[in-house]
């Protein structure tokens, strides 16, 4: 672990390689698990505002879940989350064949909205835990992502580079530039 501004960062994001491999995993992270995607309080307001614009992109069962539960829910740990369909799929999931995709991101890609998706989804496999004085930045290892680890290793793409856009979105360009400096030094030390 190392400190970078008001973050404590796991070295795993520098050491481990990762590139999503949707052809292998079929977007399993959006349909497996026991909770919805983590949300910030600000993101709950965004979901409420964009829902009418993205509703037509969603599956009927997703619309039903959102209209029954709300565009966001409070989870068992009192965290804010996206709602689930029957405790499985994220309510915002759509499918392209057998591959799970994000209906929010689809609307974004088509220029309907200007918000890509929850930052927790954009950051994955990095998970952020906010504390009073700092945020913990950790690599979340999940066997469903083994194909992403294999592909990342083949392409030599460390986790932090794979999620560069999302890290900049969450912490800013200056923070990411500092992270790249730390990564360079870290790699030099490992080669010694």
Secondary structure, 3 states (H helix, E strand, C coil): CEEECCEEECCHHHHCECCCCHHHHCCHHHCCCCCCCECCHHHHHHHHHHHHHHHHHCCHHHHHHHHHHCCCEECCCCCEECCEECCCEECCEEEECCEEEEHHHHHHHCCCCCCCCCHHHHHCCEEEEECCCCEEEEECCCHHHHHHHHHHHHHCCEHHHHCHHHHHHHHCHHHHHHHHHHHHHHHHHHHC
